[in-house]
Amino acid sequence: MQSDQTDPATRECALELEAHPYRIQQIRRIVSAQLRYWRLDPLIDAAASGISELLANVHRHAKPDKQCAVKLTMAPDRLTVAVADHDVRLPYLQPTEPTATTGRGLAMVEAMSDSWGTDLLPDEGGKVVWFVLRRPVPVPKRVPLKAAAMPVEQAASPERVAVAASVA
């Protein structure tokens, strides 16, 4: 994957590939490793599942070829995962029977993401299918203050406990 570090608050990685079933597991591992590097471990399962579905759609439906690009964009509040291919036909959610074995990919992407969509590329260059995952908000940790830092009369009082918040 290639990194673009122009804006320190936004990071991007991109990978070009040919969408074949044997490559999907490879891409899942690469995406998982990148998200671990960005410390986005809670998003790994959803991102890997979503990218699998989008790459499977490229493999099944994209014409004239199976060439595509995967792009991850990390912003302060969200992760956007996008797959671009050369086919100008836009995907759509389709009703499926409960026993159907295919046709659920976009419904799964919709269910596990905060939003998703498609964009046509200029000059009939194809399309981009993307989904967004909200970044988890770090929970402040409560850290007890040292007893030595409190005045003697406060340290002896059992009903008063001093705590400090840490966002690290």
Sine and cosine of phi, psi and omega as CSV:
sin_phi,cos_phi,sin_psi,cos_psi,sin_omega,cos_omega
0.00,0.00,0.47,-0.88,0.00,-1.00
-0.94,-0.33,0.62,-0.79,0.00,-1.00
-0.95,-0.30,0.54,-0.84,0.09,-1.00
-0.81,-0.59,0.94,-0.34,-0.10,-1.00
-0.96,-0.29,0.58,0.82,-0.04,-1.00
-0.93,0.37,-0.63,0.77,0.04,-1.00
-0.92,-0.39,0.88,-0.47,-0.06,-1.00
-0.89,0.45,-0.38,0.92,0.00,-1.00
-0.99,0.13,-0.37,0.93,-0.01,-1.00
-0.86,-0.51,0.76,-0.65,0.04,-1.00
-0.83,-0.55,0.58,-0.82,0.01,-1.00
-0.74,-0.67,0.55,-0.84,0.14,-0.99
-0.67,-0.74,0.62,-0.78,-0.03,-1.00
-0.67,-0.74,0.49,-0.87,-0.02,-1.00
-0.56,-0.83,0.73,-0.68,0.09,-1.00
-0.97,-0.26,0.62,-0.79,-0.06,-1.00
-0.34,-0.94,0.14,-0.99,0.16,-0.99
-0.97,-0.25,0.83,-0.56,-0.10,-0.99
-0.97,0.23,0.98,-0.21,0.11,-0.99
-0.79,-0.61,0.50,-0.87,-0.05,-1.00
-0.80,0.60,-0.63,0.78,-0.02,-1.00
-0.93,0.36,-0.36,0.93,0.00,-1.00
-0.99,0.13,-0.39,0.92,-0.09,-1.00
-0.87,0.49,-0.70,0.71,0.01,-1.00
-0.90,0.44,-0.61,0.79,0.05,-1.00
-0.87,0.49,-0.73,0.69,-0.02,-1.00
-0.90,0.43,-0.63,0.77,0.06,-1.00
-0.85,0.53,-0.68,0.73,0.00,-1.00
-0.92,0.40,-0.65,0.76,0.01,-1.00
-0.90,0.43,-0.72,0.70,0.01,-1.00
-0.89,0.46,-0.69,0.73,0.02,-1.00
-0.87,0.50,-0.69,0.72,0.01,-1.00
-0.90,0.44,-0.66,0.75,0.01,-1.00
-0.90,0.43,-0.67,0.75,0.00,-1.00
-0.93,0.37,-0.57,0.82,0.11,-0.99
-0.90,0.44,-0.66,0.75,0.04,-1.00
-0.87,0.49,-0.64,0.77,0.04,-1.00
-0.99,0.16,0.05,1.00,-0.03,-1.00
0.87,0.50,0.67,0.74,0.04,-1.00
-0.92,-0.39,0.64,0.77,-0.04,-1.00
-0.78,0.63,-0.63,0.77,-0.01,-1.00
-0.89,0.45,-0.29,0.96,-0.03,-1.00
-0.99,-0.11,-0.08,1.00,-0.12,-0.99
-0.86,0.51,-0.77,0.63,-0.07,-1.00
-0.87,0.49,-0.73,0.68,-0.02,-1.00
-0.91,0.41,-0.68,0.73,-0.01,-1.00
-0.91,0.42,-0.69,0.72,-0.01,-1.00
-0.91,0.41,-0.65,0.76,0.04,-1.00
-0.90,0.43,-0.72,0.70,-0.01,-1.00
-0.89,0.46,-0.68,0.73,-0.01,-1.00
-0.92,0.39,-0.56,0.83,0.06,-1.00
-0.87,0.49,-0.70,0.71,0.00,-1.00
-0.90,0.43,-0.70,0.72,-0.02,-1.00
-0.92,0.40,-0.64,0.77,0.03,-1.00
-0.93,0.36,-0.59,0.81,0.07,-1.00
-0.90,0.44,-0.60,0.80,0.06,-1.00
-0.91,0.42,-0.64,0.77,0.06,-1.00
-0.88,0.48,-0.72,0.70,-0.02,-1.00
-0.87,0.49,-0.69,0.73,-0.07,-1.00
-0.97,0.23,-0.61,0.79,-0.25,-0.97
-0.89,-0.46,-0.41,0.91,-0.16,-0.99
-0.93,0.36,0.69,-0.72,0.09,-1.00
-0.71,-0.70,0.57,-0.82,0.26,0.97
-1.00,0.01,-0.19,0.98,-0.02,-1.00
-0.62,-0.79,-0.01,-1.00,-0.03,-1.00
-0.96,-0.29,0.21,0.98,0.03,-1.00
-0.93,0.37,0.68,-0.73,0.02,-1.00
-0.45,-0.89,0.14,-0.99,0.04,-1.00
-0.74,-0.67,0.67,-0.75,0.07,-1.00
-0.95,-0.33,0.71,-0.70,0.01,-1.00
-0.70,-0.71,0.77,-0.64,0.10,-0.99
-0.94,-0.34,0.75,-0.66,0.04,-1.00
-0.80,-0.60,0.89,-0.45,0.02,-1.00
-0.98,-0.19,0.88,-0.48,0.09,-1.00
-0.94,-0.33,0.17,-0.99,-0.04,-1.00
-0.83,0.55,-0.52,0.85,-0.08,-1.00
-0.91,-0.42,-0.03,1.00,-0.08,-1.00
-0.35,-0.94,0.31,-0.95,0.13,-0.99
-0.89,-0.46,0.80,-0.60,0.08,-1.00
-0.94,-0.34,0.78,-0.63,0.03,-1.00
-0.91,-0.41,0.81,-0.59,-0.06,-1.00
-0.74,-0.68,0.60,-0.80,0.09,-1.00
-0.80,-0.60,0.84,-0.54,0.02,-1.00
-0.94,-0.34,0.63,-0.77,0.10,-1.00
-0.66,-0.75,0.01,-1.00,-0.09,-1.00
-1.00,-0.03,0.02,1.00,-0.03,-1.00
-1.00,0.04,0.76,-0.64,-0.02,-1.00
-1.00,0.07,-0.13,0.99,0.02,-1.00
-0.96,0.27,0.80,-0.61,-0.02,-1.00
-1.00,0.09,0.64,-0.77,0.07,-1.00
-0.97,0.25,0.33,-0.95,0.04,-1.00
-0.52,-0.86,0.44,-0.90,0.06,-1.00
-0.94,0.34,0.74,-0.67,0.01,-1.00
-0.84,-0.55,0.58,-0.81,0.05,-1.00
-0.91,0.40,0.64,-0.77,0.00,-1.00
-0.80,-0.60,0.49,-0.87,0.08,-1.00
-0.97,0.25,0.49,-0.87,0.00,-1.00
-0.85,0.52,-0.45,0.89,-0.03,-1.00
-0.99,-0.13,0.05,1.00,-0.02,-1.00
-0.90,0.43,0.60,-0.80,0.01,-1.00
-0.98,-0.19,-0.13,0.99,0.06,-1.00
-0.68,-0.74,0.16,-0.99,0.08,-1.00
1.00,-0.02,0.14,0.99,-0.02,-1.00
-0.97,-0.23,0.00,1.00,-0.13,-0.99
-0.83,0.56,-0.80,0.60,-0.02,-1.00
-0.93,0.37,-0.54,0.84,0.06,-1.00
-0.90,0.44,-0.61,0.79,0.05,-1.00
-0.92,0.38,-0.68,0.74,0.03,-1.00
-0.88,0.48,-0.69,0.72,0.01,-1.00
-0.88,0.47,-0.65,0.76,-0.05,-1.00
-0.93,0.36,-0.58,0.81,-0.10,-0.99
-0.99,-0.11,-0.11,0.99,-0.03,-1.00
-0.94,-0.33,0.23,-0.97,0.06,-1.00
-0.99,0.14,-0.47,0.88,0.12,-0.99
-0.28,-0.96,0.29,-0.96,0.05,-1.00
-0.44,-0.90,0.26,-0.97,0.01,-1.00
-0.07,-1.00,-0.08,-1.00,0.01,-1.00
-0.70,-0.72,0.48,-0.88,0.07,-1.00
-0.67,-0.74,0.69,-0.73,0.12,-0.99
-0.99,0.16,0.64,-0.77,0.07,-1.00
-0.99,0.11,0.46,-0.89,-0.03,-1.00
-0.90,0.44,0.41,-0.91,0.08,-1.00
0.83,0.55,0.64,0.76,0.01,-1.00
0.79,0.62,0.63,0.78,-0.01,-1.00
-0.99,0.12,-0.02,1.00,0.01,-1.00
0.84,-0.54,-0.50,-0.87,-0.05,-1.00
-0.56,-0.83,0.24,-0.97,0.12,-0.99
-0.81,-0.58,0.76,-0.65,0.14,-0.99
-0.93,-0.37,0.78,-0.63,-0.12,-0.99
-0.69,-0.72,0.36,-0.93,0.16,-0.99
-0.59,-0.81,0.40,-0.92,-0.08,-1.00
-0.87,-0.50,0.70,-0.71,0.12,-0.99
-0.88,-0.48,0.80,-0.60,0.02,-1.00
-0.94,0.34,0.71,-0.70,0.04,-1.00
-0.95,0.31,0.65,-0.76,0.04,-1.00
-0.91,0.41,0.62,-0.79,0.02,-1.00
-1.00,0.04,0.81,-0.58,0.00,-1.00
-0.91,0.42,0.69,-0.73,0.03,-1.00
-1.00,0.03,0.81,-0.59,0.02,-1.00
-0.88,0.47,0.66,-0.75,0.02,-1.00
-1.00,-0.01,0.64,-0.77,0.06,-1.00
-1.00,-0.03,0.85,-0.53,-0.04,-1.00
-0.88,-0.48,0.84,-0.54,0.02,-1.00
-0.91,0.41,0.64,-0.77,0.09,-1.00
-0.97,0.26,0.46,-0.89,0.02,-1.00
-0.94,0.35,0.66,-0.75,0.00,-1.00
-0.87,0.49,-0.51,0.86,-0.02,-1.00
-0.92,0.40,-0.37,0.93,-0.03,-1.00
-0.99,0.16,-0.23,0.97,-0.02,-1.00
-1.00,-0.04,0.51,-0.86,0.12,-0.99
-0.87,0.49,0.42,-0.91,-0.09,-1.00
-0.84,0.54,-0.69,0.73,-0.03,-1.00
-0.91,0.40,-0.53,0.85,0.05,-1.00
-0.97,0.25,-0.59,0.81,-0.02,-1.00
-0.91,0.42,-0.50,0.87,-0.03,-1.00
-0.99,0.15,-0.27,0.96,-0.07,-1.00
-1.00,0.09,0.94,-0.33,-0.08,-1.00
-0.94,0.33,-0.37,0.93,-0.04,-1.00
-0.99,0.16,-0.15,0.99,0.00,-1.00
-0.94,-0.34,0.86,-0.51,0.04,-1.00
-0.84,-0.54,0.81,-0.59,0.00,-1.00
-1.00,-0.05,0.70,-0.71,0.06,-1.00
-0.71,-0.71,0.39,-0.92,0.05,-1.00
-0.75,-0.66,0.52,-0.85,0.02,-1.00
-1.00,-0.09,0.66,-0.75,0.06,-1.00
-0.80,-0.59,0.75,-0.66,-0.03,-1.00
-0.99,-0.16,0.01,1.00,-0.05,-1.00
-0.92,0.39,0.00,0.00,0.00,0.00
